[in-house]
């Protein structure tokens, strides 16, 4: 990129950043009060805060500033500034995050720690502004590694990034997504440079250090650890791979999958146990079908369980009604256990039962609350009842059944099929609201060592995440909601994702997005044979990073075990450079080669128009 063009882009990005830094009212970004709190505690205590730390006077100042700026105008809530025995509310704590971004934001706060709290916020936002400008610089350098000097994408990609409204809004907020985006972009630049120019010790350090810093910034950028070995393999692979190379990759992939996953858990039952054996097993002479649910109980792990979320439409049907829940149960030795529990989002109902090696049927009635929470209602199998029990036992369940109405206690349900979906009970037909109550259907499960290793850092259970993703009947509706929000928040949604443009703008941006993606795919297929091998390998890395990061963002709502969290594009911004490169290249590919500079200029002009509308929308929403 020529120096005058680079200077123009930098000036444009600086102006853009300053506009969004000041037009967004104080505290009106995702969790900005508590992100600021993290940096403030570091600056004022000169040490990393621990979980639960807070400063009451600081929180009172922030809450007062939020009230002064009319933060709670549409909320039926006001923080209690006089609270003494609990921290003044300013939002959900962020102290569980890695500290790198907050250490950077704390540097200037140390110099202004005695000034007005709102002024301190703007100082912290200025750190994000500098990182935003750095991300634009990195984009120009990364694209420059892939394309010849003077190519229009060399200035169109960083220009589009600079003028992307939602990106500029987030990157001038106090938020660790800013640090994650810049560190991951720096990692990608080093990885692409290494692939194109070859491995050297400084470049190797670049990849290793930036990957480690990504982990120390936020889990959305931690996929750099997975991509670093791929980058090195692509950099070391010279010439064209023969079929043995692809066979080696395939074999390594299969081995990794076998190490991470196994098969045989009872489908539709979310695993909350770290037992080393599957929760679905074939048993001798089971009451129904060939398999049964099997849970191992241990006194030192009393919360071992599996649970199944009821379908929302079924909860709507059962609200306020009496229901009967039953199952055949037995164990490998006589023991008192907890029966299956019906939890309606308000309370759990169960009974204590005695079981032995012979399957016996147990049932009880309950009343589903009239205001039962459809997002929370579930069947829970948590058999351990006596925490003093020293002997490990395996408890089996088969033919789990939940039906409307009170069923006769002296009769057994008769199922019409091995899956136990329908049948008769006391001479009356029923429909079973428990899915896969006999564990006849199986699905994969995450090995316990993986679940233990990742649960703390990922802040969600990989085992329950996998179950939620596979439970399409229960969670499928969230795919459309997540995709729509990711698309809109990538282009232009602001504040806490509650400030958006008129629908017509999103329809137009949808057309632009589709054209860009299709154009990029067509160009990739056409150019694959003509491009140099180093460039191919770089594209492979960028595609892999895009799929991993966008995939993680798309699936971030899982596991859906309550009211789902609908993710925004900030979780995908670590791959902002590959994403804008794809869209920009796809749009330019639709034009004749000689006209591509004009198309690129037209694209940036369109982005300026979108920015004008976005800035006016933010200004109007917050009342100027």
C-alpha positions in Angstrom: 0.0 0.0 0.0 1.4 3.4 -1.0 2.2 5.8 1.8 -0.4 8.5 0.8 -3.1 5.9 0.6 -2.1 4.5 4.0 -2.0 7.9 5.5 -5.5 8.7 4.2 -6.9 5.4 5.5 -5.3 6.0 8.9 -6.8 9.5 9.1 -10.2 8.1 8.0 -10.0 5.4 10.7 -9.0 7.9 13.4 -11.9 10.2 12.5 -14.3 7.2 12.5 -13.0 6.0 15.8 -13.3 9.4 17.5 -16.9 9.8 16.2 -18.0 6.5 17.7 -15.9 6.9 20.9 -17.8 10.2 21.8 -21.2 9.6 20.2 -22.0 6.5 22.3 -23.1 7.6 25.7 -21.1 6.5 28.7 -21.6 2.8 29.7 -23.7 2.1 26.6 -21.7 -0.9 25.3 -21.8 -4.6 26.1 -21.1 -4.9 29.9 -19.0 -1.7 29.7 -19.4 -0.8 33.4 -17.9 -4.1 34.7 -15.3 -4.3 32.0 -14.2 -0.8 33.1 -14.3 -2.0 36.8 -11.8 -4.8 36.0 -9.3 -2.3 34.5 -10.0 0.3 37.3 -9.3 -2.3 40.1 -5.9 -3.1 38.4 -5.0 0.6 38.1 -5.9 1.5 41.7 -4.7 -1.7 43.5 -1.7 -2.4 41.2 -2.6 -6.1 41.4 -4.9 -8.5 39.6 -8.3 -8.7 41.2 -9.7 -11.9 42.4 -13.2 -13.3 41.9 -15.6 -11.4 44.1 -13.4 -8.3 44.5 -15.0 -4.9 44.2 -14.7 -1.3 45.5 -17.9 0.1 46.9 -17.0 3.7 46.4 -16.1 3.1 42.8 -19.2 1.2 42.1 -21.3 3.9 43.7 -19.6 6.5 41.4 -20.2 4.3 38.3 -23.9 3.7 39.2 -24.4 7.4 39.9 -22.9 8.2 36.5 -25.2 5.6 34.9 -28.2 7.2 36.5 -27.1 10.7 35.5 -26.8 9.6 31.9 -30.3 8.1 31.9 -28.9 4.6 31.5 -32.0 3.0 33.1 -34.6 5.0 31.3 -36.4 1.9 29.8 -35.7 -0.5 32.6 -37.8 -1.2 35.7 -34.8 -1.0 37.9 -32.6 1.5 39.7 -29.4 0.6 41.6 -29.4 1.3 45.3 -26.6 3.7 45.8 -26.9 3.4 49.6 -26.3 -0.4 49.7 -24.0 -1.4 52.5 -23.9 -5.1 52.8 -23.8 -5.9 49.1 -22.0 -4.4 46.2 -23.8 -1.6 44.4 -25.2 -3.1 41.1 -23.4 -2.0 37.9 -23.8 -5.3 36.0 -22.4 -8.8 35.8 -18.8 -9.1 37.0 -16.1 -9.7 34.3 -13.3 -10.7 36.7 -13.4 -14.3 35.4 -11.8 -13.2 32.1 -8.1 -13.4 31.4 -6.4 -10.1 32.3 -4.3 -8.9 29.3 -6.7 -6.4 27.8 -7.5 -5.0 31.2 -3.8 -4.6 32.0 -3.5 -2.4 28.9 -6.6 -0.4 29.7 -5.3 0.1 33.3 -2.1 1.8 32.2 -3.5 5.4 31.6 -6.1 5.0 34.3 -3.3 4.9 36.8 -2.5 8.5 35.8 -6.1 9.8 36.1 -7.4 7.8 39.0 -8.4 10.9 41.0 -10.5 12.4 38.2 -14.2 12.1 37.4 -15.3 8.5 36.8 -16.9 9.3 33.5 -13.7 11.0 32.3 -11.8 7.8 33.3 -14.2 5.8 31.2 -13.3 7.9 28.1 -9.6 7.5 28.9 -10.0 3.7 28.9 -12.0 3.9 25.7 -9.0 5.7 24.2 -6.9 2.6 24.7 -9.5 0.7 22.7 -9.3 3.4 20.0 -5.6 2.9 19.7 -6.1 -0.9 19.4 -8.7 -0.3 16.7 -6.3 1.8 14.7 -3.7 -1.0 15.1 -6.2 -3.6 13.8 -6.6 -1.5 10.6 -2.8 -1.3 10.2 -2.5 -5.1 10.7 -5.2 -5.7 8.0 -3.2 -3.7 5.5 0.0 -5.6 6.3 -1.7 -9.0 6.2 -3.4 -8.4 2.8 -0.1 -7.1 1.5 1.5 -10.5 2.2 -1.1 -12.1 -0.1 -1.4 -9.7 -3.0 0.9 -7.7 -5.3 1.6 -4.1 -4.6 -1.1 -1.8 -6.0 -3.9 -4.4 -5.9 -7.2 -2.6 -4.9 -7.9 -5.1 -2.1 -4.7 -3.7 -0.4 -6.7 -0.6 0.5 -10.3 -1.8 0.1 -10.0 -4.4 2.9 -8.6 -2.1 5.7 -10.9 0.7 4.3 -14.0 -1.5 4.7 -12.9 -2.5 8.2 -12.4 1.1 9.2 -15.8 2.1 7.9 -17.7 -0.9 9.3 -20.1 0.8 11.8 -20.6 -2.0 14.3 -16.9 -2.8 14.3 -15.9 0.9 15.0 -18.5 1.0 17.7 -17.2 -2.1 19.5 -13.6 -1.2 19.0 -14.0 2.1 20.8 -15.7 0.5 23.8 -14.1 -0.8 27.0 -14.4 -4.5 26.3 -12.0 -7.4 26.1 -13.4 -8.3 22.7 -11.2 -5.4 21.5 -8.0 -7.1 22.8 -9.1 -10.5 21.5 -9.6 -9.0 18.0 -6.3 -7.3 17.8 -4.2 -10.2 19.3 -5.8 -12.7 17.0 -5.3 -10.5 14.0 -1.7 -10.1 14.9 -1.4 -13.9 15.2 -2.9 -14.3 11.7 -0.5 -11.8 10.2 2.4 -13.6 11.7 1.1 -17.0 10.5 0.4 -15.8 7.0 3.8 -14.1 6.8 5.5 -17.4 7.9 3.6 -19.4 5.3 4.4 -17.1 2.5 8.0 -16.3 3.4 9.1 -19.5 5.2 9.8 -20.5 8.7 12.5 -18.6 10.7 13.1 -18.4 14.4 11.7 -14.8 14.8 8.5 -15.8 12.9 8.2 -19.0 14.9 8.4 -16.9 18.1 5.8 -14.5 16.6 3.3 -17.4 16.1 3.9 -19.0 19.5 3.9 -15.7 21.5 0.8 -14.3 19.9 -1.1 -17.6 20.3 -0.2 -17.6 24.0 -1.3 -13.9 24.3 -4.6 -14.8 22.7 -5.3 -17.4 25.4 -4.4 -14.7 28.0 -6.9 -12.3 26.4 -10.2 -14.1 25.8 -11.5 -17.6 25.0 -12.9 -16.4 21.6 -9.3 -15.9 20.5 -7.9 -19.0 22.1 -8.5 -21.0 18.9 -5.1 -19.6 17.9 -3.6 -22.5 19.9 -5.3 -24.9 17.5 -4.4 -23.0 14.4 -0.7 -22.5 15.3 0.3 -26.1 14.5 -1.7 -25.9 11.2 0.1 -22.7 10.3 3.5 -24.4 10.9 2.5 -27.5 8.9 1.4 -25.3 6.0 4.6 -23.3 6.3 6.9 -26.3 6.3 5.1 -28.1 3.5 6.9 -27.3 0.3 5.8 -28.2 -3.1 2.5 -30.0 -3.8 1.3 -32.6 -1.4 0.8 -36.1 -2.8 -2.0 -38.4 -1.6 0.1 -39.5 1.4 -0.1 -36.1 2.8 -3.8 -36.0 2.7 -3.9 -39.6 4.1 -1.8 -38.4 7.0 -4.1 -35.5 7.7 -7.1 -37.8 7.6 -5.5 -40.4 9.9 -4.5 -37.6 12.4 -8.1 -36.2 12.3 -9.6 -39.7 13.0 -7.2 -40.3 15.9 -8.0 -36.9 17.4 -11.7 -37.5 17.2 -11.3 -40.9 18.8 -9.3 -39.3 21.6 -11.9 -36.6 22.2 -15.2 -38.4 21.6 -16.8 -41.8 22.0 -20.2 -43.3 21.1 -23.0 -44.8 23.1 -24.6 -42.2 25.3 -28.4 -42.1 25.5 -29.5 -39.6 22.9 -31.5 -36.6 24.0 -30.2 -36.9 27.6 -27.7 -34.2 28.5 -24.7 -35.6 30.4 -23.9 -34.1 33.8 -21.7 -36.9 34.8 -18.0 -37.6 34.4 -18.4 -41.4 34.4 -16.0 -43.2 32.0 -18.7 -45.4 30.6 -21.6 -44.4 28.3 -25.0 -43.5 29.8 -26.8 -45.9 27.4 -26.0 -49.7 27.6 -27.3 -52.9 26.3 -28.6 -55.0 29.3 -29.9 -58.5 29.8 -33.8 -58.8 29.5 -34.6 -55.1 29.9 -38.3 -54.3 30.3 -38.4 -52.4 27.0 -36.2 -52.7 23.9 -32.5 -53.7 24.2 -30.9 -50.8 26.1 -31.3 -48.9 29.3 -29.9 -45.7 30.8 -27.1 -46.4 33.2 -25.7 -44.0 35.8 -22.8 -44.7 38.2 -23.2 -43.1 41.6 -20.3 -42.0 43.8 -20.5 -40.3 47.2 -17.6 -37.9 46.3 -19.5 -36.8 43.2 -23.1 -36.6 44.4 -24.3 -34.4 41.5 -23.8 -37.0 38.8 -26.8 -36.8 36.6 -28.4 -36.7 33.2 -31.3 -34.6 32.2 -33.7 -34.1 29.3 -35.3 -30.8 28.5 -39.0 -31.1 27.7 -40.2 -29.6 24.4 -41.6 -26.2 24.8 -44.9 -27.1 23.2 -45.2 -30.0 25.6 -44.7 -27.8 28.6 -47.4 -25.4 27.2 -49.8 -28.4 27.0 -49.0 -29.7 30.5 -49.1 -26.4 32.4 -51.4 -26.5 35.4 -52.1 -30.3 34.9 -51.6 -33.3 36.9 -49.1 -35.7 35.4 -47.7 -39.1 36.1 -43.9 -39.8 35.9 -42.6 -43.4 36.1 -39.8 -45.7 35.1 -38.5 -49.2 35.5 -35.5 -49.0 37.8 -32.9 -51.4 39.2 -29.2 -51.5 40.3 -26.3 -53.8 40.6 -27.0 -54.2 44.3 -29.8 -53.2 46.7 -29.8 -49.5 47.4 -32.2 -46.6 48.1 -32.1 -44.0 45.3 -33.9 -40.9 44.1 -36.6 -41.5 41.6 -36.7 -39.5 38.3 -37.3 -35.9 39.1 -39.8 -33.6 37.3 -38.6 -30.0 37.4 -41.0 -27.5 36.0 -38.8 -24.5 36.2 -40.2 -23.7 39.7 -39.7 -26.8 41.8 -38.6 -30.4 41.6 -40.7 -33.4 42.5 -39.3 -36.9 43.3 -39.6 -39.8 45.7 -37.2 -42.1 47.5 -37.4 -45.6 46.2 -35.7 -49.0 47.0 -34.3 -51.0 44.1 -32.4 -54.2 43.7 -31.1 -56.3 40.8 -34.7 -57.0 39.5 -36.4 -54.2 37.4 -39.4 -52.8 39.2 -41.7 -50.1 38.0 -42.2 -47.0 40.2 -44.4 -44.0 39.4 -45.8 -40.9 41.1 -48.0 -38.0 40.3 -47.2 -34.3 40.4 -48.8 -31.0 39.3 -47.0 -28.9 36.7 -47.1 -25.2 37.8 -49.5 -23.1 35.8 -46.6 -20.7 35.2 -44.1 -23.4 34.5 -41.0 -22.1 32.7 -40.9 -23.7 29.3 -37.2 -23.0 29.0 -36.3 -24.8 32.2 -38.7 -27.7 32.5 -36.9 -31.1 32.4 -36.6 -34.7 33.6 -33.6 -35.2 35.9 -32.0 -38.5 36.7 -29.8 -37.9 39.8 -30.0 -41.2 41.6 -27.6 -40.8 44.6 -29.7 -40.2 47.7 -27.4 -41.1 50.6 -24.2 -39.1 50.5 -22.8 -41.4 53.2 -23.0 -44.3 50.8 -19.4 -45.6 50.3 -20.1 -48.3 47.7 -20.1 -47.3 44.0 -23.3 -48.6 42.3 -24.8 -48.5 38.8 -28.4 -47.6 38.6 -30.5 -48.4 35.5 -33.6 -46.8 34.1 -35.8 -48.1 31.3 -39.2 -47.2 29.9 -39.2 -43.7 31.4 -42.7 -42.3 30.8 -44.4 -38.9 31.5 -48.1 -38.7 30.6 -50.9 -36.3 31.3 -53.3 -37.2 34.0 -53.2 -39.5 37.1 -52.6 -43.1 36.1 -53.8 -46.1 38.2 -51.0 -47.1 40.6 -51.8 -50.8 40.3 -51.2 -51.1 36.6 -48.2 -50.9 34.2 -47.9 -48.9 31.0 -47.8 -51.0 27.8 -45.8 -49.5 25.0 -46.6 -49.8 21.3 -43.0 -49.6 20.2 -39.5 -50.2 21.7 -38.8 -46.4 21.8 -41.8 -46.0 24.2 -43.4 -43.1 22.4 -47.0 -44.3 22.7 -49.0 -47.0 24.4 -51.8 -47.7 26.9 -52.0 -47.4 30.6 -54.9 -48.6 32.6 -56.8 -49.3 29.4 -56.4 -45.7 28.1 -54.0 -44.6 25.3 -51.3 -42.2 26.1 -48.5 -40.1 24.5 -45.2 -40.1 26.2 -43.6 -36.7 26.7 -40.2 -38.3 27.5 -38.1 -38.7 24.4 -35.9 -41.8 24.1 -37.0 -43.0 27.5 -35.5 -46.4 26.8 -32.2 -45.2 25.6 -32.6 -47.1 22.3 -31.2 -44.2 20.3 -27.5 -43.4 20.9 -25.3 -40.4 20.1 -21.6 -39.4 20.7 -20.3 -38.1 24.0 -17.3 -36.0 25.1 -14.7 -38.0 27.0 -14.5 -36.9 30.7 -10.9 -35.8 30.6 -11.9 -33.3 27.8 -14.9 -32.1 29.7 -12.9 -31.5 32.9 -10.0 -29.8 31.0 -12.2 -27.4 29.0 -15.1 -26.7 31.4 -13.3 -24.0 33.5 -11.8 -22.1 30.6 -14.7 -22.4 28.2 -17.2 -21.5 31.0 -19.6 -24.2 29.6 -19.6 -27.9 29.7 -18.4 -29.4 26.4 -20.5 -32.5 27.2 -23.8 -30.5 27.6 -22.8 -28.3 24.7 -22.6 -31.3 22.4 -25.9 -32.6 23.7 -27.6 -29.3 23.1 -26.3 -29.0 19.5 -27.5 -32.5 18.7 -30.9 -32.0 20.2 -32.3 -30.4 17.1 -36.0 -30.9 18.0 -35.5 -28.9 21.2 -33.0 -26.3 20.2 -33.3 -26.0 16.4 -35.3 -22.8 16.6 -32.3 -20.9 17.9 -30.2 -21.4 14.7 -32.3 -18.8 12.8 -32.2 -16.3 15.7 -28.5 -16.6 16.1 -27.8 -16.3 12.4 -29.9 -13.2 12.0 -28.4 -11.5 15.0 -24.8 -12.4 13.9 -25.5 -10.9 10.5 -27.1 -7.7 11.8 -24.6 -7.1 14.6 -21.7 -7.6 12.1 -22.9 -4.7 10.1 -24.7 -2.2 12.2 -26.1 -2.9 15.7 -25.0 -0.7 18.6 -25.2 -0.2 22.4 -26.0 -3.5 24.1 -27.2 -4.8 20.8 -30.5 -2.9 21.3 -29.9 -0.1 18.8 -30.5 -1.0 15.2 -31.3 0.4 11.8 -34.5 0.2 9.9 -35.3 -3.2 8.4 -34.8 -2.0 4.9 -31.1 -1.4 5.5 -30.6 -5.0 6.6 -32.3 -6.3 3.5 -29.9 -4.3 1.4 -26.9 -5.5 3.4 -28.2 -9.0 3.1 -28.0 -8.7 -0.7 -24.5 -7.3 -0.4 -23.4 -10.1 1.9 -24.8 -12.9 -0.4 -23.1 -11.4 -3.4 -19.8 -11.1 -1.6 -19.9 -14.7 -0.3 -20.9 -16.2 -3.6 -18.4 -14.1 -5.5 -15.6 -15.1 -3.1 -16.5 -18.8 -3.5 -16.6 -18.6 -7.3 -13.3 -16.8 -7.4 -11.7 -19.3 -5.0 -12.7 -22.2 -7.2 -11.5 -20.5 -10.4 -8.2 -19.3 -9.0 -7.2 -22.4 -7.0 -5.2 -23.9 -9.9 -3.6 -20.6 -10.9 -2.5 -19.2 -7.6 0.9 -19.9 -6.2 1.3 -22.7 -3.6 2.2 -20.4 -0.7 -0.9 -18.3 -1.4 -3.0 -21.4 -1.4 -1.7 -22.5 2.0 -2.4 -19.0 3.4 -6.0 -19.2 2.1 -6.4 -22.6 3.8 -5.3 -21.0 7.1 -7.7 -18.1 6.7 -10.6 -20.3 5.8 -9.9 -22.6 8.8 -9.7 -19.6 11.2 -12.9 -18.2 9.8 -14.8 -21.5 10.1 -13.6 -22.0 13.7 -14.3 -18.6 15.0 -17.6 -18.0 13.2 -18.6 -21.5 14.1 -17.9 -20.9 17.8 -19.8 -17.6 17.6 -22.8 -19.3 15.9 -22.9 -22.0 18.5 -22.3 -19.8 21.5 -26.0 -20.0 22.6 -25.4 -23.7 23.5 -25.9 -25.5 25.8 -29.5 -24.3 25.8 -30.6 -25.3 29.3 -32.7 -22.3 30.0 -33.3 -19.0 28.4 -30.8 -19.0 25.5 -28.2 -16.4 24.9 -28.3 -15.1 21.3 -24.7 -14.3 20.3 -23.6 -11.2 18.5 -20.8 -10.7 15.9 -18.4 -9.4 18.5 -17.5 -13.0 19.2 -16.5 -13.4 15.5 -14.6 -10.2 15.2 -11.2 -11.9 15.9 -11.5 -13.0 12.2 -12.6 -9.6 11.0 -9.7 -9.5 8.5 -10.5 -12.8 6.7 -14.2 -11.9 6.8 -13.8 -8.5 5.2 -11.3 -9.9 2.8 -13.8 -12.5 1.7 -16.7 -10.0 1.3 -14.6 -7.4 -0.5 -12.9 -9.8 -2.8 -16.2 -11.4 -3.7 -17.8 -8.0 -4.5 -14.8 -6.9 -6.6 -14.8 -10.2 -8.5 -18.2 -9.4 -9.9 -16.8 -6.5 -11.8 -14.5 -6.4 -14.9 -10.8 -6.3 -13.9 -10.3 -2.7 -15.2 -13.3 -1.4 -13.2 -12.4 -3.0 -9.8 -10.7 0.1 -8.4 -13.9 2.0 -9.1 -16.0 -0.8 -7.5 -13.8 -0.7 -4.5 -14.2 3.1 -4.3 -17.9 2.7 -4.7 -17.9 0.1 -1.9 -16.2 2.5 0.5 -18.6 5.3 -0.5 -21.5 3.0 0.3 -19.9 2.3 3.7 -19.6 6.0 4.3 -23.4 6.3 3.7 -24.0 3.4 6.0 -21.9 5.2 8.7 -23.8 8.4 8.3 -27.1 6.5 8.8 -25.7 4.6 11.8 -24.3 7.7 13.5 -27.7 9.5 13.1 -29.5 6.5 14.4 -27.3 6.3 17.6 -27.6 10.1 18.1 -31.4 10.0 17.7 -31.9 6.9 19.9 -30.1 8.4 22.8 -31.8 11.8 22.4 -28.8 13.7 21.1 
